[in-house]
Structures are given as C-alpha cells and as structure tokens.
Amino acid sequence: MIIFETKITRIGSSAHDALLDNMLILFREGAPIDLEEYCFIHAHSEMDGELEAGNEMQLGNEVYLITAVGKVASINLRELGHITVHFDSAHKAELSGSIHVKGYIPAAVSLGSTLKFIK
C-alpha cells in the first residue's frame, strides 16, 4: 500500500551537498526561501497512513528499508511536506522530524524522480 507518493519538481542549489552528509532534505513546493536552497522540492500530495519502521521508501528505482521514524515525521510530511531522510540504518531517530533508512546513499537525485513511502 502506498502511504505517500510525489515527484521532485525543483532541486535547491545546495541540496546535493546534504547527500554528502548522508541526508536527503525534502520540502513541498512553497518552502521558505531560506530553506529551499538546501532541499529537494516536491509536489505535495495526500498521505494515506503513517510512516513506521519496517515500511519502505522508494526513490526512483532504489528501495530502502525504514529503520527509525521520529515522533513528528509523519505530521511534518503531511502538513509541511518536510522530512529529512538519514541514510545510516539507525534504529532510533536522531531528530523528531527525521526518518532513517538502510541502503546506499544516492550519488544524485534527478529532477522528476519519484519518491514513495510504502507499507
């Protein structure tokens, strides 16, 4: 079951730099200007469920196992379209708005890439 699905519509000038720190920062269209340069901007959509450890994240053709979910990650994604993904396989969320996944860090994320969260 797909919990959330969107496409990357813009890429901030420093967004790929976060990948070097094992992070992918997402924000919906209309993000605050001071944050937009660090984010992968997406077309916001409705959520059908909650993010949970054991769910999967699919980015393009790659699938990642979600290992930890912060307390407000689902709320932030639903209301702000904002979430930070850490590629570190942690079993406890570092920050309340973050999720952690197991898998290779993407070298790049392309404009038009599809992002899904799947139960």
All heavy atoms as an XYZ file, in Angstrom:
914
protein
N       0.842     -1.178      0.000
C       0.000      0.000      0.000
C       0.891      1.247      0.000
O       1.826      1.354      0.782
C      -0.873     -0.010      1.250
C      -1.696      1.237      1.415
S      -2.716      1.154      2.893
C      -1.998      2.479      3.814
N       0.600      2.186     -0.881
C       1.364      3.425     -0.954
C       0.813      4.406      0.083
O      -0.371      4.727      0.080
C       1.307      4.037     -2.366
C       1.982      3.086     -3.362
C       1.971      5.414     -2.386
C       1.866      3.505     -4.799
N       1.701      4.860      0.968
C       1.336      5.820      2.006
C       1.435      7.243      1.461
O       0.618      8.100      1.770
C       2.263      5.662      3.235
C       2.097      4.264      3.840
C       1.994      6.737      4.274
C       3.152      3.918      4.873
N       2.444      7.478      0.644
C       2.713      8.820      0.128
C       3.494      8.680     -1.170
O       4.389      7.841     -1.266
C       3.539      9.596      1.160
C       3.816     11.032      0.795
C       2.884     12.020      1.055
C       5.029     11.392      0.227
C       3.148     13.346      0.746
C       5.303     12.713     -0.091
C       4.354     13.695      0.175
N       3.150      9.490     -2.162
C       3.864      9.455     -3.443
C       3.962     10.867     -3.991
O       2.991     11.614     -3.963
C       3.135      8.557     -4.443
C       3.829      8.449     -5.770
C       3.172      7.442     -6.706
O       2.117      6.876     -6.361
O       3.728      7.221     -7.784
N       5.142     11.221     -4.482
C       5.362     12.552     -5.017
C       6.485     12.524     -6.050
O       7.142     11.498     -6.228
C       5.688     13.549     -3.872
O       5.662     14.876     -4.391
C       7.018     13.246     -3.223
N       6.701     13.657     -6.714
C       7.802     13.804     -7.666
C       8.630     15.025     -7.277
O       8.092     16.038     -6.819
C       7.272     14.020     -9.082
C       6.761     12.761     -9.731
C       6.573     12.990    -11.221
C       5.958     11.794    -11.884
N       6.837     10.674    -12.060
N       9.929     14.931     -7.496
C      10.835     16.050     -7.257
C      10.652     17.056     -8.393
O      10.811     16.714     -9.566
C      12.307     15.578     -7.182
C      12.493     14.508     -6.100
C      13.242     16.775     -6.968
C      12.164     14.931     -4.696
N      10.280     18.296     -8.034
C       9.991     19.318     -9.047
C      11.077     20.382     -9.162
O      11.175     21.058    -10.180
C       8.649     20.014     -8.753
O       8.701     20.604     -7.448
C       7.494     19.017     -8.828
N      11.867     20.570     -8.097
C      12.985     21.510     -8.107
C      14.059     20.986     -7.166
O      13.766     20.288     -6.209
C      12.549     22.902     -7.640
C      11.824     23.692     -8.710
C      11.684     25.177     -8.411
N      11.391     25.567     -7.046
C      10.182     25.563     -6.483
N       9.146     25.121     -7.165
N      10.014     25.967     -5.252
N      15.286     21.395     -7.452
C      16.404     20.980     -6.607
C      17.164     22.229     -6.202
O      17.662     22.971     -7.061
C      17.326     19.994     -7.351
C      16.529     18.729     -7.735
C      18.532     19.636     -6.499
C      17.271     17.763     -8.634
N      17.225     22.470     -4.890
C      17.957     23.628     -4.372
C      19.439     23.540     -4.720
O      19.991     22.443     -4.870
N      20.072     24.692     -4.818
C      21.474     24.741     -5.254
C      22.422     23.990     -4.324
O      23.474     23.526     -4.761
C      21.929     26.194     -5.399
O      21.797     26.881     -4.167
N      22.059     23.820     -3.056
C      22.907     23.091     -2.110
C      22.303     21.758     -1.671
O      22.817     21.119     -0.753
C      23.163     23.963     -0.868
O      23.841     25.138     -1.228
N      21.233     21.333     -2.310
C      20.537     20.107     -1.897
C      21.426     18.874     -1.995
O      21.414     18.023     -1.103
C      19.266     19.913     -2.710
N      22.199     18.768     -3.068
C      23.056     17.593     -3.219
C      24.188     17.568     -2.191
O      24.717     16.500     -1.884
C      23.613     17.502     -4.646
C      22.627     16.915     -5.610
N      21.910     17.685     -6.489
C      22.219     15.642     -5.798
C      21.101     16.902     -7.187
N      21.271     15.655     -6.790
N      24.552     18.721     -1.644
C      25.590     18.762     -0.604
C      25.175     17.955      0.617
O      26.006     17.326      1.269
C      25.897     20.204     -0.194
C      26.541     21.005     -1.311
O      27.005     20.398     -2.301
O      26.570     22.244     -1.191
N      23.882     17.972      0.941
C      23.393     17.207      2.097
C      23.596     15.708      1.889
O      23.807     14.975      2.854
C      21.925     17.517      2.369
N      23.537     15.257      0.642
C      23.768     13.836      0.374
C      25.175     13.422      0.810
O      25.382     12.293      1.235
C      23.563     13.514     -1.108
C      22.124     13.580     -1.622
C      22.100     13.366     -3.135
C      21.238     12.574     -0.918
N      26.119     14.348      0.734
C      27.484     14.059      1.180
C      27.525     13.829      2.690
O      28.448     13.189      3.197
C      28.425     15.201      0.798
C      28.553     15.482     -0.701
C      29.401     16.721     -0.947
C      29.106     14.282     -1.443
N      26.514     14.346      3.391
C      26.385     14.145      4.838
C      25.355     13.054      5.161
O      24.801     13.017      6.269
C      25.989     15.450      5.521
C      27.092     16.483      5.486
O      28.273     16.082      5.547
O      26.786     17.684      5.403
N      25.061     12.204      4.173
C      24.125     11.078      4.328
C      22.687     11.513      4.576
O      21.923     10.795      5.222
C      24.561     10.139      5.450
C      25.937      9.580      5.231
O      26.407      9.511      4.106
N      26.595      9.185      6.292
N      22.290     12.698      4.081
C      20.932     13.191      4.295
C      20.274     13.616      2.989
O      20.940     14.121      2.090
C      20.946     14.422      5.212
C      21.356     14.162      6.615
S      21.160     15.649      7.638
C      22.250     16.806      6.832
N      18.970     13.445      2.949
C      18.133     13.939      1.865
C      17.067     14.793      2.535
O      16.302     14.290      3.364
C      17.491     12.763      1.117
C      16.471     13.102      0.047
C      17.194     13.574     -1.212
C      15.629     11.886     -0.280
N      17.046     16.083      2.223
C      16.097     17.000      2.850
C      15.006     17.318      1.845
O      15.282     17.825      0.754
C      16.798     18.290      3.318
C      17.960     17.956      4.244
C      15.789     19.213      4.004
C      18.873     19.120      4.559
N      13.773     17.016      2.219
C      12.620     17.221      1.350
C      11.726     18.320      1.912
O      11.544     18.422      3.122
C      11.789     15.936      1.261
C      12.480     14.737      0.633
C      11.743     13.466      0.989
C      12.531     14.914     -0.872
N      11.145     19.104      1.009
C      10.155     20.112      1.390
C       9.216     20.271      0.215
O       9.633     20.172     -0.941
C      10.827     21.457      1.697
C      10.211     22.191      2.856
C      10.910     22.345      4.027
C       8.936     22.727      2.771
C      10.365     23.012      5.113
C       8.367     23.397      3.842
C       9.088     23.544      5.013
N       7.953     20.526      0.503
C       6.985     20.707     -0.583
C       7.208     22.045     -1.276
O       7.893     22.933     -0.766
C       5.563     20.633     -0.044
C       5.191     21.843      0.764
C       3.738     21.793      1.149
N       3.435     22.993      1.915
C       2.453     23.082      2.763
N       1.658     22.071      2.975
N       2.240     24.215      3.400
N       6.589     22.190     -2.439
C       6.622     23.461     -3.153
C       6.074     24.543     -2.237
O       5.131     24.312     -1.482
C       5.794     23.358     -4.437
C       6.415     22.419     -5.441
C       5.544     22.176     -6.656
O       4.313     22.356     -6.578
O       6.104     21.786     -7.694
N       6.689     25.722     -2.272
C       6.292     26.797     -1.385
C       7.108     26.824     -0.109
O       6.750     27.494      0.855
N       8.215     26.093     -0.096
C       9.102     26.071      1.074
C       9.616     27.484      1.346
O       9.751     28.290      0.429
C      10.289     25.142      0.817
N       9.923     27.783      2.618
C      10.526     29.087      2.910
C      11.799     29.284      2.086
O      12.597     28.358      1.935
C      10.849     28.999      4.410
C       9.894     27.965      4.938
C       9.715     26.975      3.819
N      11.970     30.461      1.541
C      13.092     30.763      0.646
C      14.444     30.422      1.275
O      15.321     29.870      0.604
C      13.063     32.251      0.224
C      11.804     32.556     -0.598
C      14.310     32.631     -0.555
C      11.700     31.818     -1.907
N      14.615     30.716      2.560
C      15.915     30.461      3.193
C      16.217     28.971      3.343
O      17.366     28.581      3.518
C      16.024     31.176      4.543
C      14.912     30.830      5.504
O      13.789     30.514      5.052
O      15.152     30.881      6.723
N      15.205     28.124      3.258
C      15.416     26.672      3.334
C      15.485     26.008      1.967
O      16.105     24.965      1.809
C      14.284     26.019      4.131
C      14.149     26.394      5.592
C      12.950     25.680      6.198
C      15.410     26.044      6.348
N      14.829     26.618      0.993
C      14.675     25.996     -0.319
C      16.001     25.583     -0.952
O      16.095     24.532     -1.580
C      13.921     26.944     -1.251
C      13.513     26.302     -2.545
C      12.631     27.208     -3.367
O      11.477     27.439     -2.965
O      13.111     27.672     -4.415
N      17.050     26.368     -0.784
C      18.317     26.044     -1.445
C      18.931     24.736     -0.961
O      19.733     24.129     -1.637
C      19.314     27.193     -1.320
C      20.176     27.172     -0.097
C      21.221     28.263     -0.101
O      20.870     29.407      0.204
O      22.390     27.947     -0.392
N      18.535     24.251      0.219
C      19.074     23.020      0.792
C      18.179     21.802      0.559
O      18.508     20.704      1.001
C      19.275     23.187      2.306
C      20.183     24.335      2.627
C      19.667     25.555      3.032
C      21.564     24.204      2.494
C      20.495     26.630      3.308
C      22.405     25.275      2.768
C      21.861     26.485      3.169
O      22.683     27.541      3.438
N      17.056     22.004     -0.115
C      16.026     20.966     -0.198
C      15.790     20.454     -1.610
O      16.013     21.152     -2.595
C      14.697     21.519      0.324
S      14.734     22.036      2.044
N      15.290     19.221     -1.642
C      14.685     18.667     -2.845
C      13.206     19.003     -2.714
O      12.545     18.553     -1.777
C      14.919     17.153     -2.928
C      16.353     16.811     -3.181
C      17.237     16.611     -2.126
C      16.836     16.714     -4.480
C      18.576     16.319     -2.359
C      18.173     16.421     -4.718
C      19.036     16.218     -3.656
N      12.718     19.825     -3.619
C      11.347     20.327     -3.554
C      10.449     19.365     -4.326
O      10.789     18.911     -5.413
C      11.256     21.747     -4.154
C      12.264     22.690     -3.475
C       9.841     22.285     -4.073
C      12.055     22.904     -1.993
N       9.296     19.063     -3.727
C       8.388     18.104     -4.363
C       6.969     18.653     -4.435
O       6.603     19.575     -3.705
C       8.400     16.765     -3.605
C       7.905     16.858     -2.200
N       6.591     16.640     -1.857
C       8.549     17.162     -1.046
C       6.450     16.784     -0.550
N       7.623     17.107     -0.034
N       6.192     18.060     -5.330
C       4.770     18.379     -5.459
C       4.060     17.654     -4.328
O       4.043     16.430     -4.292
C       4.255     17.920     -6.817
N       3.530     18.404     -3.396
C       2.923     17.808     -2.210
C       1.689     16.984     -2.588
O       0.946     17.335     -3.493
C       2.543     18.899     -1.221
C       2.241     18.388      0.148
N       3.139     17.638      0.876
C       1.147     18.518      0.925
C       2.605     17.331      2.041
N       1.396     17.849      2.097
N       1.492     15.880     -1.862
C       0.304     15.052     -2.085
C      -0.235     14.585     -0.743
O       0.361     14.832      0.298
C       0.644     13.858     -2.984
O       1.569     13.003     -2.355
N      -1.362     13.928     -0.771
C      -2.009     13.448      0.454
C      -1.310     12.204      0.979
O      -0.775     11.416      0.214
C      -3.475     13.116      0.169
C      -4.309     14.317     -0.241
C      -4.407     15.370      0.848
O      -4.641     15.020      2.020
O      -4.247     16.560      0.522
N      -1.361     12.036      2.295
C      -0.828     10.825      2.922
C      -1.974      9.888      3.258
O      -3.046     10.334      3.657
C      -0.085     11.164      4.222
C       1.330     11.615      3.996
S       2.208     11.911      5.548
C       2.429     10.243      6.170
N      -1.712      8.602      3.120
C      -2.688      7.578      3.468
C      -2.039      6.628      4.468
O      -1.567      5.559      4.105
C      -3.137      6.827      2.219
C      -4.235      5.826      2.499
O      -4.893      5.927      3.559
O      -4.438      4.923      1.660
N      -1.930      7.074      5.722
C      -1.300      6.260      6.750
C      -0.166      7.001      7.417
O       0.041      8.193      7.195
N       0.593      6.276      8.222
C       1.699      6.841      8.985
C       3.011      6.170      8.576
O       3.024      4.999      8.210
C       1.477      6.612     10.488
C       0.192      7.217     11.026
C       0.172      8.731     10.975
O       1.198      9.365     11.316
O      -0.865      9.293     10.584
N       4.093      6.904      8.681
C       5.416      6.329      8.454
C       5.792      5.502      9.674
O       5.601      5.944     10.805
C       6.450      7.433      8.243
C       6.192      8.389      7.081
C       7.257      9.470      7.057
C       6.151      7.641      5.760
N       6.327      4.316      9.439
C       6.714      3.421     10.536
C       7.979      2.667     10.152
O       8.208      2.391      8.967
C       5.612      2.390     10.807
C       4.292      2.975     11.217
C       3.195      1.921     11.336
O       3.402      0.765     10.887
O       2.132      2.254     11.865
N       8.773      2.318     11.166
C       9.914      1.442     10.927
C       9.384      0.151     10.320
O       8.326     -0.346     10.717
C      10.651      1.164     12.232
N      10.081     -0.361      9.336
C       9.639     -1.562      8.629
C       8.955     -1.237      7.310
O       8.852     -2.094      6.442
N       8.484      0.014      7.145
C       7.964      0.458      5.852
C       9.146      0.596      4.894
O      10.304      0.470      5.302
C       7.279      1.819      5.964
C       5.955      1.828      6.725
O       5.500      2.893      7.122
N       5.335      0.689      6.956
N       8.851      0.902      3.651
C       9.898      1.121      2.656
C       9.787      2.512      2.072
O       8.698      3.078      1.992
C       9.785      0.104      1.520
C      10.073     -1.306      1.949
C       9.939     -2.308      0.810
O       9.257     -2.017     -0.195
O      10.534     -3.392      0.938
N      10.917      3.052      1.677
C      10.977      4.276      0.905
C      11.524      3.895     -0.458
O      12.536      3.202     -0.544
C      11.905      5.298      1.569
C      12.016      6.599      0.779
S      13.185      7.779      1.498
C      14.710      7.237      0.706
N      10.863      4.335     -1.503
C      11.352      4.092     -2.852
C      11.695      5.443     -3.464
O      10.859      6.347     -3.496
C      10.296      3.382     -3.696
C      10.772      3.050     -5.086
C       9.734      2.256     -5.872
O       8.810      1.687     -5.319
N       9.898      2.253     -7.178
N      12.925      5.584     -3.927
C      13.390      6.797     -4.582
C      13.893      6.394     -5.952
O      14.905      5.694     -6.064
C      14.502      7.453     -3.756
C      15.091      8.744     -4.314
C      14.021      9.819     -4.480
C      16.214      9.239     -3.408
N      13.160      6.784     -6.974
C      13.475      6.309     -8.319
C      13.328      4.801     -8.342
O      12.294      4.267     -7.954
N      14.379      4.093     -8.734
C      14.347      2.630     -8.792
C      14.916      1.957     -7.548
O      14.953      0.734     -7.470
C      15.112      2.133    -10.027
C      14.445      2.552    -11.309
O      13.221      2.583    -11.396
N      15.232      2.906    -12.308
N      15.397      2.752     -6.598
C      16.009      2.203     -5.382
C      14.980      2.077     -4.264
O      14.146      2.966     -4.081
C      17.159      3.093     -4.905
C      18.308      3.183     -5.888
C      19.008      1.856     -6.102
O      19.197      1.102     -5.122
O      19.367      1.561     -7.254
N      15.069      0.984     -3.512
C      14.167      0.747     -2.384
C      15.001      0.698     -1.111
O      16.042      0.044     -1.062
C      13.373     -0.570     -2.563
C      12.495     -0.833     -1.358
C      12.533     -0.506     -3.834
N      14.525      1.394     -0.087
C      15.214      1.496      1.198
C      14.278      1.036      2.307
O      13.100      1.409      2.319
C      15.615      2.954      1.479
C      16.505      3.549      0.428
C      15.976      4.161     -0.702
C      17.884      3.495      0.564
C      16.797      4.704     -1.678
C      18.716      4.041     -0.413
C      18.161      4.643     -1.528
O      18.987      5.169     -2.487
N      14.795      0.293      3.258
C      14.034     -0.111      4.438
C      14.095      1.019      5.453
O      15.178      1.518      5.775
C      14.630     -1.383      5.047
C      13.978     -1.855      6.349
C      12.548     -2.317      6.097
C      14.805     -2.949      6.984
N      12.947      1.432      5.976
C      12.906      2.454      7.018
C      13.210      1.775      8.351
O      12.531      0.835      8.742
C      11.537      3.163      7.058
C      11.277      3.876      5.728
C      11.478      4.153      8.240
C       9.904      4.506      5.609
N      14.258      2.262      9.021
C      14.707      1.639     10.266
C      14.271      2.409     11.510
O      14.234      1.841     12.599
C      16.238      1.483     10.271
O      16.842      2.769     10.108
C      16.692      0.544      9.156
N      13.962      3.700     11.368
C      13.509      4.509     12.509
C      12.723      5.700     11.984
O      13.009      6.220     10.903
C      14.682      4.980     13.353
N      11.742      6.133     12.794
C      10.892      7.266     12.432
C      10.762      8.178     13.643
O      10.374      7.726     14.728
C       9.488      6.787     11.982
C       8.579      7.976     11.672
C       9.590      5.864     10.775
N      11.061      9.465     13.464
C      10.911     10.442     14.538
C       9.446     10.670     14.882
O       8.550     10.426     14.066
N       9.205     11.181     16.087
C       7.845     11.349     16.611
C       6.949     12.219     15.735
O       5.747     11.983     15.688
C       7.884     11.959     18.016
C       8.407     11.033     19.072
C       8.242     11.640     20.449
C       9.289     12.706     20.666
N       9.357     13.202     22.037
N       7.503     13.240     15.086
C       6.662     14.140     14.296
C       6.925     14.031     12.788
O       6.451     14.860     12.019
C       6.798     15.611     14.768
C       6.343     15.765     16.197
C       8.198     16.133     14.566
N       7.648     13.011     12.367
C       7.979     12.869     10.944
C       6.725     12.764     10.072
O       6.618     13.451      9.050
C       8.888     11.667     10.720
N       5.768     11.947     10.473
C       4.539     11.806      9.680
C       3.749     13.108      9.651
O       3.229     13.509      8.603
C       3.660     10.683     10.242
O       4.242      9.425      9.999
N       3.664     13.775     10.789
C       2.935     15.049     10.871
C       3.604     16.091      9.977
O       2.931     16.799      9.215
C       2.875     15.545     12.333
C       2.031     14.597     13.169
C       2.331     16.975     12.410
C       2.151     14.806     14.667
N       4.938     16.196     10.061
C       5.658     17.164      9.235
C       5.488     16.885      7.751
O       5.312     17.807      6.958
C       7.142     17.179      9.586
C       7.439     17.884     10.883
O       6.551     18.449     11.518
N       8.686     17.847     11.296
N       5.546     15.619      7.367
C       5.373     15.273      5.954
C       3.958     15.609      5.505
O       3.755     16.205      4.448
C       5.690     13.797      5.717
C       5.640     13.336      4.260
C       6.596     14.132      3.383
C       5.936     11.852      4.160
N       2.978     15.266      6.327
C       1.579     15.518      5.983
C       1.280     17.014      5.887
O       0.649     17.479      4.941
C       0.660     14.877      7.026
C      -0.821     15.056      6.740
C      -1.710     14.391      7.789
N      -1.567     12.950      7.739
C      -0.956     12.204      8.669
N      -0.463     12.756      9.752
N      -0.865     10.905      8.530
N       1.743     17.790      6.871
C       1.354     19.199      6.950
C       2.291     20.150      6.213
O       1.846     21.158      5.677
C       1.243     19.617      8.413
C       0.107     18.887      9.116
C      -0.033     19.267     10.584
O       0.678     20.183     11.059
O      -0.869     18.642     11.258
N       3.582     19.854      6.204
C       4.568     20.760      5.610
C       5.237     20.195      4.363
O       5.933     20.914      3.652
C       5.666     21.087      6.629
C       5.218     21.672      7.965
C       6.401     21.739      8.928
C       4.608     23.039      7.750
N       5.075     18.898      4.160
C       5.800     18.251      3.073
C       7.285     18.206      3.368
O       8.114     18.082      2.476
N       7.636     18.275      4.654
C       9.045     18.348      5.055
C       9.451     17.117      5.855
O       8.750     16.701      6.777
C       9.285     19.593      5.903
C      10.661     19.672      6.479
N      11.800     19.649      5.690
C      11.085     19.760      7.756
C      12.861     19.734      6.478
N      12.466     19.799      7.738
N      10.584     16.567      5.475
C      11.155     15.428      6.180
C      12.641     15.353      5.821
O      13.036     15.752      4.726
C      10.416     14.123      5.808
C      10.712     13.023      6.805
C      10.707     13.699      4.406
C       9.780     11.839      6.668
N      13.438     14.879      6.752
C      14.852     14.638      6.477
C      15.088     13.138      6.568
O      14.722     12.506      7.558
C      15.756     15.375      7.484
O      15.489     16.779      7.378
C      17.225     15.124      7.172
N      15.675     12.588      5.514
C      15.982     11.164      5.447
C      17.471     10.997      5.719
O      18.303     11.623      5.062
C      15.634     10.585      4.059
C      15.983      9.111      3.990
C      14.171     10.829      3.712
N      17.805     10.157      6.695
C      19.201      9.850      7.019
C      19.507      8.440      6.515
O      18.801      7.489      6.857
C      19.434      9.898      8.533
C      19.246     11.257      9.115
N      20.277     12.148      9.245
C      18.138     11.884      9.583
C      19.817     13.264      9.781
N      18.525     13.129      9.993
N      20.562      8.304      5.738
C      20.976      7.011      5.184
C      22.010      6.382      6.108
O      23.185      6.277      5.774
C      21.550      7.206      3.779
C      20.551      7.728      2.785
C      20.362      9.085      2.628
C      19.789      6.851      2.032
C      19.439      9.578      1.716
C      18.858      7.318      1.118
C      18.678      8.692      0.965
N      21.583      5.971      7.309
C      22.542      5.462      8.293
C      22.077      4.205      9.030
O      22.751      3.729      9.937
C      22.906      6.550      9.297
C      21.711      7.029     10.112
O      20.594      6.494      9.950
O      21.913      7.959     10.921
N      20.911      3.685      8.679
C      20.367      2.453      9.275
C      20.138      2.541     10.779
O      20.000      1.511     11.443
C      21.281      1.253      9.000
O      21.486      1.075      7.619
N      20.101      3.755     11.338
C      19.888      3.900     12.787
C      18.542      3.315     13.199
O      17.578      3.342     12.431
C      19.966      5.366     13.186
N      18.491      2.798     14.412
C      17.248      2.220     14.924
C      16.532      3.153     15.885
O      15.483      2.810     16.415
C      17.530      0.870     15.589
C      17.914     -0.165     14.576
N      17.012     -0.763     13.727
C      19.122     -0.672     14.238
C      17.638     -1.600     12.929
N      18.925     -1.561     13.208
N      17.091      4.343     16.085
C      16.449      5.375     16.891
C      16.598      6.688     16.131
O      17.694      7.035     15.687
C      17.106      5.481     18.267
C      16.411      6.472     19.155
C      16.953      6.457     20.558
C      16.102      7.427     21.357
N      16.671      7.826     22.583
N      15.483      7.413     15.979
C      15.509      8.662     15.223
C      16.345      9.708     15.934
O      16.179      9.940     17.131
C      14.090      9.170     15.003
N      17.239     10.328     15.194
C      18.124     11.374     15.720
C      17.324     12.627     16.078
O      17.537     13.235     17.109
C      19.172     11.688     14.661
C      20.195     12.700     15.053
C      21.217     12.898     13.937
O      21.770     11.907     13.446
O      21.438     14.058     13.574
N      16.408     13.006     15.205
C      15.561     14.178     15.402
C      14.107     13.784     15.208
O      13.794     12.855     14.462
C      15.939     15.282     14.413
C      17.388     15.790     14.494
C      17.713     16.678     13.310
C      17.610     16.526     15.803
N      13.210     14.511     15.830
C      11.796     14.117     15.807
C      11.167     14.199     14.419
O      10.186     13.515     14.147
C      10.995     14.952     16.805
O      11.081     16.321     16.486
N      11.731     14.990     13.503
C      11.182     15.096     12.161
C      11.935     14.299     11.119
O      11.739     14.497      9.929
N      12.773     13.388     11.567
C      13.622     12.616     10.659
C      13.181     11.167     10.555
O      12.529     10.641     11.450
C      15.072     12.610     11.163
O      15.603     13.892     11.182
N      13.573     10.550      9.443
C      13.490      9.098      9.343
C      14.877      8.591      8.984
O      15.709      9.343      8.472
C      12.445      8.613      8.313
C      12.874      8.936      6.888
C      11.063      9.147      8.635
C      12.063      8.221      5.837
N      15.113      7.323      9.277
C      16.398      6.691      8.977
C      16.121      5.479      8.101
O      15.140      4.763      8.329
C      17.096      6.285     10.277
C      17.407      7.467     11.137
N      18.657      8.008     11.206
C      16.610      8.227     11.933
C      18.632      9.057     12.020
N      17.401      9.203     12.480
N      16.984      5.281      7.109
C      16.799      4.180      6.169
C      18.089      3.396      6.002
O      19.185      3.909      6.249
C      16.294      4.675      4.789
C      14.951      5.378      4.905
C      17.320      5.563      4.109
N      17.922      2.162      5.552
C      19.048      1.278      5.249
C      19.180      1.212      3.737
O      18.210      0.933      3.030
C      18.770     -0.111      5.819
C      19.873     -1.100      5.553
C      19.538     -2.446      6.158
C      20.662     -3.435      5.910
N      20.361     -4.736      6.505
N      20.396      1.455      3.261
C      20.647      1.378      1.828
C      21.712      2.359      1.412
O      22.151      3.207      2.194
N      22.141      2.243      0.170
C      23.176      3.106     -0.365
C      22.677      4.540     -0.498
O      21.528      4.771     -0.883
C      23.641      2.610     -1.741
C      24.348      1.283     -1.677
C      23.700      0.116     -2.076
C      25.652      1.202     -1.209
C      24.345     -1.108     -2.012
C      26.303     -0.024     -1.141
C      25.644     -1.163     -1.542
O      26.285     -2.364     -1.466
N      23.554      5.470     -0.217
C      23.235      6.884     -0.391
C      23.246      7.177     -1.885
O      24.212      6.834     -2.574
C      24.295      7.759      0.300
C      24.382      7.400      1.774
C      23.984      9.244      0.112
C      25.697      7.774      2.398
N      22.189      7.778     -2.407
C      22.203      8.088     -3.842
C      23.282      9.120     -4.157
O      23.484     10.062     -3.395
C      20.801      8.643     -4.115
C      20.231      8.995     -2.792
C      20.963      8.212     -1.751
N      23.988      8.932     -5.257
C      25.016      9.882     -5.674
C      24.367     11.195     -6.099
O      24.936     12.269     -5.934
C      25.834      9.305     -6.822
N      23.153     11.097     -6.619
C      22.402     12.267     -7.067
C      20.925     11.904     -7.106
O      20.573     10.727     -7.163
C      22.869     12.711     -8.441
N      20.099     12.916     -7.064
C      18.655     12.747     -7.222
C      18.253     13.648     -8.375
O      18.569     14.842     -8.371
C      17.890     13.123     -5.935
C      16.396     13.032     -6.148
C      18.332     12.236     -4.771
N      17.577     13.090     -9.350
C      17.246     13.832    -10.557
C      15.899     14.528    -10.456
O      14.988     14.054     -9.772
C      17.187     12.885    -11.757
O      18.392     12.198    -11.907
N      15.795     15.622    -11.166
C      14.527     16.314    -11.322
C      13.532     15.333    -11.931
O      13.867     14.596    -12.856
C      14.732     17.511    -12.257
C      13.692     18.599    -12.257
C      13.572     19.239    -10.873
C      14.061     19.652    -13.279
N      12.346     15.273    -11.381
C      11.333     14.344    -11.877
C      11.359     12.986    -11.207
O      10.501     12.147    -11.479
N      12.333     12.742    -10.325
C      12.392     11.459     -9.603
C      11.131     11.271     -8.773
O      10.605     12.216     -8.193
C      13.602     11.410     -8.659
O      14.799     11.384     -9.365
N      10.667     10.041     -8.713
C       9.508      9.702     -7.901
C       9.964      9.245     -6.528
O      10.930      8.500     -6.405
C       8.696      8.570     -8.568
O       8.265      9.027     -9.861
C       7.477      8.207     -7.751
N       9.262      9.692     -5.499
C       9.517      9.281     -4.129
C       8.229      8.690     -3.575
O       7.164      9.293     -3.717
C       9.925     10.483     -3.272
C      10.066     10.175     -1.784
C      11.383      9.459     -1.510
C       9.975     11.440     -0.968
N       8.344      7.486     -2.999
C       7.179      6.818     -2.423
C       7.536      6.286     -1.048
O       8.669      5.843     -0.818
C       6.738      5.618     -3.258
C       6.279      5.929     -4.651
C       5.907      4.633     -5.369
C       5.632      4.900     -6.830
N       5.328      3.650     -7.541
N       6.555      6.290     -0.159
C       6.638      5.582      1.091
C       5.587      4.490      1.016
O       4.423      4.753      0.699
C       6.399      6.500      2.290
C       7.524      7.478      2.487
C       7.394      8.796      2.105
C       8.731      7.059      3.018
C       8.436      9.691      2.285
C       9.782      7.944      3.201
C       9.626      9.265      2.821
N       5.992      3.233      1.285
C       5.147      2.071      1.060
C       5.059      1.243      2.329
O       6.071      0.996      2.987
C       5.729      1.207     -0.083
C       5.875      2.064     -1.354
C       4.867     -0.023     -0.335
C       6.744      1.444     -2.422
N       3.859      0.810      2.649
C       3.648     -0.059      3.804
C       3.745     -1.502      3.362
O       3.284     -1.887      2.335
C       2.286      0.199      4.431
C       2.047     -0.599      5.674
C       0.814     -0.134      6.374
C       0.715     -0.893      7.702
N      -0.175     -0.280      8.618
